[in-house]
Amino acid sequence: MNMSLSAELFILIYAIITLGTLTWFGLFLMKHNKNHFNQKIGLEKKISKMEDFVSKKNLDPDNPYDILGVSRHATRMEVLRAYKRKLKQYHPDMVSHRGDEWSEIAQEKTLKIQWAKEQILNHLKAA
């Protein structure tokens, strides 16, 4: 009799802990407005998030230094490192699994990154 009481008590405590954990997790997801199970963000929302990020940083989208994320006093090696890092991030082959629209945006970004690298390296060569 004593043995069955402790097993029932164990099951009851386990059930309470499990329900509490699941409740906390559900409230956490609701608080942070996240839906990890069926999350589909539209392309427009992704683009607007990127535009918001750029506007918060006060970056000029046509400035080659801002495109690569390097300072104006960057060396040739720093520029090449930043170029490779950005190219990996936005290369069309790396984002092709996200859809055709995203691949088109990535191609534009890749061209802009290549242009920025050429502009900075030409400026460094002339100096």
HELIX and SHEET records of a PDB file:
HELIX    1   1 ASN A    2  LYS A   31  1                                  30    
HELIX    2   2 LEU A   43  LYS A   57  1                                  15    
HELIX    3   3 PRO A   64  LEU A   68  1                                   5    
HELIX    4   4 ARG A   76  TYR A   90  1                                  15    
HELIX    5   5 SER A   96  ARG A   98  5                                   3    
HELIX    6   6 ASP A  100  ALA A  126  1                                  27    
END                                                                             
